[in-house]
Amino acid sequence: MKDLVLLVADKNCQYALKGALERPEALGIRPIKFEFRVHPGRDGGSRKTGPDVLALERRRFRHGLLIFDFEGCGSDLPDAIPLEKQLDERLKNYWNNNAKAIAIEPELDIWIWGSDNAVEASIEWPPGKGVREWLREQGFEFDANEKPTRPKEALEAALRVPNLPRSSALYQHIASRIGLLHCKDAAFIRLRNQLLAWFPK
């Protein structure tokens, strides 16, 4: 029986998490054996049928994670927390306390903005003006954690400077370089805390 199965909404999320999970020491956990499943219904499908799809993996894995973007999932709830609670209750029917739902607000791309150095090196940003300074000049706003309030659009805009495509490999490359212990994003903290509880060193 393997340690963890992750049901995610798309390949970008899969590769970003793969980049992080392949660095267990950076997460503060022991090395684990994990596999991914990608929900064909993306964010909305993950919200609607994710717990049922994940239930099919119960006999092969000790733990399960359901991860998708809150934005685009079609929930009429005000934020991610009550939605996660609803999904966690559904997951308990199959997994007891061995599965968890994580809804990322607003979307996965917020995790990419953990470190200018990692982003700039990964997207081949030209020397000189930093990427955040450039984004501010383009009219992008930032939150209290100095992350773009429209993270996906900010990444797409930044990628146009070196003329690079937004790809799953890029997400993995950035996630393999950014600091993971000091990320202040609430959804990432919930994810890391759950991994720490399940897979302590």
PyRosetta script that sets phi, psi and omega in degrees:
from pyrosetta import init, pose_from_sequence

init()
pose = pose_from_sequence("MKDLVLLVADKNCQYALKGALERPEALGIRPIKFEFRVHPGRDGGSRKTGPDVLALERRRFRHGLLIFDFEGCGSDLPDAIPLEKQLDERLKNYWNNNAKAIAIEPELDIWIWGSDNAVEASIEWPPGKGVREWLREQGFEFDANEKPTRPKEALEAALRVPNLPRSSALYQHIASRIGLLHCKDAAFIRLRNQLLAWFPK")
pose.set_psi(1, 128.3)
pose.set_omega(1, -179.5)
pose.set_phi(2, -83.5)
pose.set_psi(2, 165.3)
pose.set_omega(2, -173.8)
pose.set_phi(3, -71.8)
pose.set_psi(3, -45.6)
pose.set_omega(3, -165.8)
pose.set_phi(4, -149.9)
pose.set_psi(4, 135.6)
pose.set_omega(4, 168.3)
pose.set_phi(5, -116.2)
pose.set_psi(5, 136.6)
pose.set_omega(5, 179.9)
pose.set_phi(6, -118.4)
pose.set_psi(6, 120.2)
pose.set_omega(6, 173.7)
pose.set_phi(7, -98.0)
pose.set_psi(7, 114.5)
pose.set_omega(7, -174.7)
pose.set_phi(8, -120.2)
pose.set_psi(8, 165.8)
pose.set_omega(8, -173.0)
pose.set_phi(9, -86.0)
pose.set_psi(9, -20.0)
pose.set_omega(9, -179.6)
pose.set_phi(10, -163.2)
pose.set_psi(10, 174.5)
pose.set_omega(10, -177.3)
pose.set_phi(11, -67.9)
pose.set_psi(11, -32.8)
pose.set_omega(11, 179.1)
pose.set_phi(12, -60.7)
pose.set_psi(12, -43.9)
pose.set_omega(12, 177.8)
pose.set_phi(13, -64.7)
pose.set_psi(13, -42.1)
pose.set_omega(13, 178.6)
pose.set_phi(14, -57.2)
pose.set_psi(14, -48.8)
pose.set_omega(14, -174.7)
pose.set_phi(15, -73.2)
pose.set_psi(15, -34.3)
pose.set_omega(15, 176.0)
pose.set_phi(16, -63.3)
pose.set_psi(16, -45.3)
pose.set_omega(16, -179.9)
pose.set_phi(17, -69.3)
pose.set_psi(17, -34.0)
pose.set_omega(17, 176.2)
pose.set_phi(18, -61.4)
pose.set_psi(18, -43.5)
pose.set_omega(18, 178.5)
pose.set_phi(19, -60.7)
pose.set_psi(19, -34.5)
pose.set_omega(19, 179.2)
pose.set_phi(20, -78.0)
pose.set_psi(20, -46.6)
pose.set_omega(20, -175.8)
pose.set_phi(21, -68.4)
pose.set_psi(21, -21.9)
pose.set_omega(21, 175.4)
pose.set_phi(22, -77.8)
pose.set_psi(22, 1.1)
pose.set_omega(22, 175.8)
pose.set_phi(23, -121.6)
pose.set_psi(23, 62.6)
pose.set_omega(23, -175.0)
pose.set_phi(24, -57.7)
pose.set_psi(24, -34.2)
pose.set_omega(24, -179.7)
pose.set_phi(25, -64.9)
pose.set_psi(25, -32.5)
pose.set_omega(25, 179.3)
pose.set_phi(26, -73.2)
pose.set_psi(26, -23.0)
pose.set_omega(26, 176.5)
pose.set_phi(27, -90.6)
pose.set_psi(27, -14.9)
pose.set_omega(27, -178.1)
pose.set_phi(28, 85.0)
pose.set_psi(28, 16.5)
pose.set_omega(28, -178.5)
pose.set_phi(29, -113.9)
pose.set_psi(29, 170.5)
pose.set_omega(29, 174.2)
pose.set_phi(30, -78.0)
pose.set_psi(30, 159.6)
pose.set_omega(30, 174.7)
pose.set_phi(31, -61.0)
pose.set_psi(31, 138.4)
pose.set_omega(31, -177.9)
pose.set_phi(32, -131.0)
pose.set_psi(32, 159.1)
pose.set_omega(32, 173.8)
pose.set_phi(33, -100.4)
pose.set_psi(33, 123.1)
pose.set_omega(33, -174.5)
pose.set_phi(34, -137.9)
pose.set_psi(34, 158.1)
pose.set_omega(34, 174.8)
pose.set_phi(35, -138.4)
pose.set_psi(35, 156.2)
pose.set_omega(35, 179.1)
pose.set_phi(36, -111.9)
pose.set_psi(36, 149.4)
pose.set_omega(36, 165.6)
pose.set_phi(37, -128.6)
pose.set_psi(37, 139.6)
pose.set_omega(37, 178.7)
pose.set_phi(38, -108.2)
pose.set_psi(38, 124.2)
pose.set_omega(38, -178.7)
pose.set_phi(39, -73.4)
pose.set_psi(39, 126.4)
pose.set_omega(39, -178.6)
pose.set_phi(40, -65.7)
pose.set_psi(40, -20.5)
pose.set_omega(40, -179.7)
pose.set_phi(41, -90.3)
pose.set_psi(41, 8.9)
pose.set_omega(41, 177.2)
pose.set_phi(42, 57.2)
pose.set_psi(42, -142.9)
pose.set_omega(42, -173.0)
pose.set_phi(43, -66.3)
pose.set_psi(43, -45.4)
pose.set_omega(43, -179.4)
pose.set_phi(44, -64.7)
pose.set_psi(44, -41.9)
pose.set_omega(44, 177.8)
pose.set_phi(45, -65.7)
pose.set_psi(45, -36.4)
pose.set_omega(45, 178.0)
pose.set_phi(46, -62.3)
pose.set_psi(46, -41.8)
pose.set_omega(46, 179.1)
pose.set_phi(47, -65.8)
pose.set_psi(47, -42.1)
pose.set_omega(47, -173.2)
pose.set_phi(48, -76.4)
pose.set_psi(48, -48.7)
pose.set_omega(48, -171.4)
pose.set_phi(49, -121.7)
pose.set_psi(49, 4.9)
pose.set_omega(49, -178.1)
pose.set_phi(50, -51.8)
pose.set_psi(50, -49.3)
pose.set_omega(50, -179.7)
pose.set_phi(51, -59.7)
pose.set_psi(51, -35.5)
pose.set_omega(51, -179.8)
pose.set_phi(52, -71.9)
pose.set_psi(52, -39.5)
pose.set_omega(52, 177.6)
pose.set_phi(53, -65.6)
pose.set_psi(53, -42.4)
pose.set_omega(53, -179.0)
pose.set_phi(54, -66.5)
pose.set_psi(54, -28.6)
pose.set_omega(54, -180.0)
pose.set_phi(55, -60.1)
pose.set_psi(55, -28.3)
pose.set_omega(55, -178.5)
pose.set_phi(56, -66.3)
pose.set_psi(56, -16.2)
pose.set_omega(56, -176.9)
pose.set_phi(57, -100.1)
pose.set_psi(57, 2.6)
pose.set_omega(57, -169.5)
pose.set_phi(58, -59.2)
pose.set_psi(58, -35.7)
pose.set_omega(58, -175.0)
pose.set_phi(59, -79.4)
pose.set_psi(59, -12.7)
pose.set_omega(59, -175.4)
pose.set_phi(60, -104.2)
pose.set_psi(60, -13.1)
pose.set_omega(60, -174.9)
pose.set_phi(61, -135.3)
pose.set_psi(61, 147.3)
pose.set_omega(61, 178.3)
pose.set_phi(62, -76.5)
pose.set_psi(62, -33.3)
pose.set_omega(62, -175.7)
pose.set_phi(63, -138.5)
pose.set_psi(63, 156.0)
pose.set_omega(63, 178.7)
pose.set_phi(64, -137.0)
pose.set_psi(64, 144.9)
pose.set_omega(64, 175.2)
pose.set_phi(65, -126.7)
pose.set_psi(65, 135.8)
pose.set_omega(65, 174.6)
pose.set_phi(66, -113.5)
pose.set_psi(66, 117.0)
pose.set_omega(66, -172.0)
pose.set_phi(67, -132.1)
pose.set_psi(67, 128.4)
pose.set_omega(67, -179.9)
pose.set_phi(68, -157.3)
pose.set_psi(68, 169.6)
pose.set_omega(68, 178.3)
pose.set_phi(69, -81.4)
pose.set_psi(69, 135.5)
pose.set_omega(69, 174.2)
pose.set_phi(70, -65.8)
pose.set_psi(70, -43.3)
pose.set_omega(70, 176.7)
pose.set_phi(71, -70.9)
pose.set_psi(71, 124.4)
pose.set_omega(71, 179.9)
pose.set_phi(72, 97.6)
pose.set_psi(72, -5.9)
pose.set_omega(72, -178.1)
pose.set_phi(73, -85.6)
pose.set_psi(73, -12.0)
pose.set_omega(73, 176.5)
pose.set_phi(74, 84.6)
pose.set_psi(74, 11.1)
pose.set_omega(74, 179.7)
pose.set_phi(75, -73.1)
pose.set_psi(75, 142.7)
pose.set_omega(75, 175.1)
pose.set_phi(76, -97.0)
pose.set_psi(76, 8.5)
pose.set_omega(76, 176.9)
pose.set_phi(77, -79.4)
pose.set_psi(77, 155.3)
pose.set_omega(77, -173.2)
pose.set_phi(78, -69.7)
pose.set_psi(78, -29.7)
pose.set_omega(78, 179.7)
pose.set_phi(79, -156.3)
pose.set_psi(79, -174.8)
pose.set_omega(79, -171.0)
pose.set_phi(80, -72.1)
pose.set_psi(80, -32.4)
pose.set_omega(80, -171.3)
pose.set_phi(81, -60.4)
pose.set_psi(81, -52.4)
pose.set_omega(81, 179.4)
pose.set_phi(82, -64.1)
pose.set_psi(82, -30.9)
pose.set_omega(82, 177.1)
pose.set_phi(83, -66.6)
pose.set_psi(83, -44.7)
pose.set_omega(83, 177.5)
pose.set_phi(84, -59.4)
pose.set_psi(84, -40.1)
pose.set_omega(84, -179.9)
pose.set_phi(85, -62.9)
pose.set_psi(85, -42.1)
pose.set_omega(85, 177.3)
pose.set_phi(86, -60.4)
pose.set_psi(86, -47.0)
pose.set_omega(86, -178.0)
pose.set_phi(87, -68.8)
pose.set_psi(87, -36.9)
pose.set_omega(87, 177.8)
pose.set_phi(88, -61.2)
pose.set_psi(88, -37.7)
pose.set_omega(88, 178.1)
pose.set_phi(89, -64.8)
pose.set_psi(89, -39.5)
pose.set_omega(89, 176.8)
pose.set_phi(90, -67.3)
pose.set_psi(90, -39.4)
pose.set_omega(90, 179.0)
pose.set_phi(91, -64.2)
pose.set_psi(91, -34.3)
pose.set_omega(91, -178.7)
pose.set_phi(92, -60.1)
pose.set_psi(92, -29.1)
pose.set_omega(92, 179.8)
pose.set_phi(93, -59.3)
pose.set_psi(93, -28.1)
pose.set_omega(93, -178.0)
pose.set_phi(94, -107.7)
pose.set_psi(94, -34.5)
pose.set_omega(94, -167.1)
pose.set_phi(95, -115.0)
pose.set_psi(95, -0.7)
pose.set_omega(95, -169.0)
pose.set_phi(96, 56.4)
pose.set_psi(96, -121.5)
pose.set_omega(96, 179.4)
pose.set_phi(97, -104.0)
pose.set_psi(97, 22.7)
pose.set_omega(97, -175.0)
pose.set_phi(98, -100.2)
pose.set_psi(98, 15.2)
pose.set_omega(98, 175.7)
pose.set_phi(99, -141.9)
pose.set_psi(99, 155.4)
pose.set_omega(99, -176.4)
pose.set_phi(100, -148.3)
pose.set_psi(100, 142.5)
pose.set_omega(100, 173.2)
pose.set_phi(101, -99.3)
pose.set_psi(101, 139.6)
pose.set_omega(101, 176.2)
pose.set_phi(102, -129.3)
pose.set_psi(102, 116.8)
pose.set_omega(102, 175.3)
pose.set_phi(103, -106.3)
pose.set_psi(103, 118.5)
pose.set_omega(103, -174.0)
pose.set_phi(104, -87.9)
pose.set_psi(104, 125.3)
pose.set_omega(104, 178.3)
pose.set_phi(105, -105.7)
pose.set_psi(105, 131.7)
pose.set_omega(105, -11.1)
pose.set_phi(106, -77.0)
pose.set_psi(106, -27.1)
pose.set_omega(106, -176.1)
pose.set_phi(107, -163.0)
pose.set_psi(107, 167.6)
pose.set_omega(107, -176.3)
pose.set_phi(108, -49.9)
pose.set_psi(108, -37.4)
pose.set_omega(108, -173.8)
pose.set_phi(109, -57.4)
pose.set_psi(109, -20.6)
pose.set_omega(109, 178.9)
pose.set_phi(110, -61.8)
pose.set_psi(110, -30.6)
pose.set_omega(110, -179.4)
pose.set_phi(111, -70.4)
pose.set_psi(111, -26.6)
pose.set_omega(111, -177.2)
pose.set_phi(112, -65.7)
pose.set_psi(112, -26.4)
pose.set_omega(112, -173.3)
pose.set_phi(113, -89.8)
pose.set_psi(113, 34.8)
pose.set_omega(113, -179.9)
pose.set_phi(114, -79.7)
pose.set_psi(114, -22.8)
pose.set_omega(114, -175.3)
pose.set_phi(115, -153.2)
pose.set_psi(115, 123.0)
pose.set_omega(115, 176.5)
pose.set_phi(116, -60.2)
pose.set_psi(116, -41.1)
pose.set_omega(116, -177.4)
pose.set_phi(117, -60.1)
pose.set_psi(117, -44.4)
pose.set_omega(117, -179.2)
pose.set_phi(118, -66.9)
pose.set_psi(118, -42.9)
pose.set_omega(118, -179.6)
pose.set_phi(119, -64.6)
pose.set_psi(119, -49.9)
pose.set_omega(119, -175.8)
pose.set_phi(120, -63.1)
pose.set_psi(120, -40.4)
pose.set_omega(120, 178.9)
pose.set_phi(121, -67.5)
pose.set_psi(121, -38.3)
pose.set_omega(121, -175.9)
pose.set_phi(122, -72.7)
pose.set_psi(122, -31.8)
pose.set_omega(122, -177.5)
pose.set_phi(123, -101.5)
pose.set_psi(123, 8.9)
pose.set_omega(123, 177.8)
pose.set_phi(124, 59.0)
pose.set_psi(124, 45.2)
pose.set_omega(124, -179.3)
pose.set_phi(125, -64.9)
pose.set_psi(125, 133.7)
pose.set_omega(125, -178.2)
pose.set_phi(126, -66.1)
pose.set_psi(126, 148.7)
pose.set_omega(126, 179.9)
pose.set_phi(127, -64.7)
pose.set_psi(127, 157.7)
pose.set_omega(127, -180.0)
pose.set_phi(128, 116.0)
pose.set_psi(128, -119.8)
pose.set_omega(128, -177.3)
pose.set_phi(129, -66.9)
pose.set_psi(129, 132.2)
pose.set_omega(129, 179.7)
pose.set_phi(130, -68.6)
pose.set_psi(130, 158.4)
pose.set_omega(130, -174.9)
pose.set_phi(131, -65.8)
pose.set_psi(131, -37.7)
pose.set_omega(131, 179.4)
pose.set_phi(132, -68.1)
pose.set_psi(132, -41.0)
pose.set_omega(132, 177.5)
pose.set_phi(133, -60.4)
pose.set_psi(133, -42.8)
pose.set_omega(133, 179.6)
pose.set_phi(134, -63.1)
pose.set_psi(134, -43.2)
pose.set_omega(134, -179.8)
pose.set_phi(135, -62.8)
pose.set_psi(135, -39.4)
pose.set_omega(135, 176.6)
pose.set_phi(136, -60.3)
pose.set_psi(136, -40.4)
pose.set_omega(136, 178.7)
pose.set_phi(137, -65.2)
pose.set_psi(137, -25.9)
pose.set_omega(137, 178.0)
pose.set_phi(138, -84.8)
pose.set_psi(138, -0.3)
pose.set_omega(138, 176.5)
pose.set_phi(139, 97.1)
pose.set_psi(139, 7.8)
pose.set_omega(139, 178.3)
pose.set_phi(140, -76.9)
pose.set_psi(140, 140.0)
pose.set_omega(140, 177.4)
pose.set_phi(141, -99.1)
pose.set_psi(141, 156.2)
pose.set_omega(141, -177.0)
pose.set_phi(142, -125.9)
pose.set_psi(142, 150.3)
pose.set_omega(142, 179.1)
pose.set_phi(143, -88.0)
pose.set_psi(143, -172.9)
pose.set_omega(143, -176.6)
pose.set_phi(144, -65.1)
pose.set_psi(144, -22.6)
pose.set_omega(144, 178.3)
pose.set_phi(145, -93.1)
pose.set_psi(145, 12.9)
pose.set_omega(145, 178.6)
pose.set_phi(146, 63.9)
pose.set_psi(146, 34.4)
pose.set_omega(146, 175.1)
pose.set_phi(147, -112.4)
pose.set_psi(147, 145.0)
pose.set_omega(147, -179.8)
pose.set_phi(148, -60.7)
pose.set_psi(148, 137.4)
pose.set_omega(148, 177.9)
pose.set_phi(149, -70.2)
pose.set_psi(149, -21.0)
pose.set_omega(149, 173.3)
pose.set_phi(150, -118.8)
pose.set_psi(150, 76.2)
pose.set_omega(150, -169.9)
pose.set_phi(151, -63.8)
pose.set_psi(151, -39.0)
pose.set_omega(151, -179.0)
pose.set_phi(152, -67.0)
pose.set_psi(152, -45.1)
pose.set_omega(152, 179.8)
pose.set_phi(153, -64.8)
pose.set_psi(153, -35.4)
pose.set_omega(153, 178.6)
pose.set_phi(154, -65.4)
pose.set_psi(154, -43.2)
pose.set_omega(154, 178.7)
pose.set_phi(155, -64.3)
pose.set_psi(155, -43.3)
pose.set_omega(155, 179.6)
pose.set_phi(156, -61.7)
pose.set_psi(156, -40.1)
pose.set_omega(156, 178.5)
pose.set_phi(157, -65.2)
pose.set_psi(157, -43.3)
pose.set_omega(157, -179.6)
pose.set_phi(158, -64.8)
pose.set_psi(158, -36.1)
pose.set_omega(158, -178.5)
pose.set_phi(159, -68.7)
pose.set_psi(159, -21.8)
pose.set_omega(159, 179.1)
pose.set_phi(160, -71.1)
pose.set_psi(160, -22.5)
pose.set_omega(160, 179.7)
pose.set_phi(161, -65.9)
pose.set_psi(161, -52.3)
pose.set_omega(161, 175.5)
pose.set_phi(162, -86.2)
pose.set_psi(162, 2.4)
pose.set_omega(162, 178.9)
pose.set_phi(163, 61.0)
pose.set_psi(163, 51.7)
pose.set_omega(163, 177.6)
pose.set_phi(164, -110.2)
pose.set_psi(164, 146.8)
pose.set_omega(164, 175.4)
pose.set_phi(165, -80.3)
pose.set_psi(165, 153.8)
pose.set_omega(165, 172.5)
pose.set_phi(166, -82.0)
pose.set_psi(166, 117.2)
pose.set_omega(166, -173.8)
pose.set_phi(167, -134.5)
pose.set_psi(167, 160.4)
pose.set_omega(167, 177.1)
pose.set_phi(168, -62.3)
pose.set_psi(168, -37.3)
pose.set_omega(168, 179.6)
pose.set_phi(169, -62.0)
pose.set_psi(169, -34.9)
pose.set_omega(169, 178.0)
pose.set_phi(170, -63.6)
pose.set_psi(170, -42.3)
pose.set_omega(170, 178.8)
pose.set_phi(171, -61.8)
pose.set_psi(171, -42.3)
pose.set_omega(171, 178.7)
pose.set_phi(172, -65.0)
pose.set_psi(172, -41.4)
pose.set_omega(172, -178.3)
pose.set_phi(173, -62.5)
pose.set_psi(173, -44.8)
pose.set_omega(173, 179.4)
pose.set_phi(174, -66.5)
pose.set_psi(174, -44.0)
pose.set_omega(174, -178.7)
pose.set_phi(175, -64.7)
pose.set_psi(175, -23.4)
pose.set_omega(175, 179.3)
pose.set_phi(176, -81.0)
pose.set_psi(176, -6.5)
pose.set_omega(176, -175.6)
pose.set_phi(177, -117.7)
pose.set_psi(177, -26.6)
pose.set_omega(177, -174.3)
pose.set_phi(178, -75.7)
pose.set_psi(178, 155.7)
pose.set_omega(178, 174.8)
pose.set_phi(179, -71.5)
pose.set_psi(179, 132.1)
pose.set_omega(179, -175.0)
pose.set_phi(180, -104.6)
pose.set_psi(180, -22.0)
pose.set_omega(180, -176.6)
pose.set_phi(181, -78.4)
pose.set_psi(181, -20.2)
pose.set_omega(181, -174.6)
pose.set_phi(182, -113.6)
pose.set_psi(182, 11.3)
pose.set_omega(182, 177.4)
pose.set_phi(183, -63.6)
pose.set_psi(183, 131.6)
pose.set_omega(183, -175.5)
pose.set_phi(184, -99.4)
pose.set_psi(184, 0.6)
pose.set_omega(184, 179.5)
pose.set_phi(185, -66.4)
pose.set_psi(185, 131.2)
pose.set_omega(185, -172.9)
pose.set_phi(186, -61.5)
pose.set_psi(186, -42.9)
pose.set_omega(186, -179.1)
pose.set_phi(187, -67.0)
pose.set_psi(187, -38.7)
pose.set_omega(187, 178.9)
pose.set_phi(188, -66.7)
pose.set_psi(188, -37.6)
pose.set_omega(188, 177.4)
pose.set_phi(189, -62.9)
pose.set_psi(189, -41.9)
pose.set_omega(189, 177.4)
pose.set_phi(190, -62.5)
pose.set_psi(190, -41.1)
pose.set_omega(190, 177.8)
pose.set_phi(191, -62.8)
pose.set_psi(191, -49.8)
pose.set_omega(191, -177.5)
pose.set_phi(192, -63.0)
pose.set_psi(192, -41.3)
pose.set_omega(192, 179.5)
pose.set_phi(193, -62.6)
pose.set_psi(193, -37.6)
pose.set_omega(193, 178.1)
pose.set_phi(194, -67.3)
pose.set_psi(194, -41.6)
pose.set_omega(194, 177.5)
pose.set_phi(195, -63.1)
pose.set_psi(195, -39.4)
pose.set_omega(195, 178.5)
pose.set_phi(196, -63.6)
pose.set_psi(196, -37.7)
pose.set_omega(196, 179.8)
pose.set_phi(197, -68.8)
pose.set_psi(197, -38.7)
pose.set_omega(197, -178.4)
pose.set_phi(198, -81.7)
pose.set_psi(198, -36.4)
pose.set_omega(198, -170.6)
pose.set_phi(199, -129.3)
pose.set_psi(199, 59.0)
pose.set_omega(199, 178.6)
pose.set_phi(200, -65.7)
pose.set_psi(200, 156.8)
pose.set_omega(200, 178.0)
pose.set_phi(201, -64.8)
pose.dump_pdb("model.pdb")
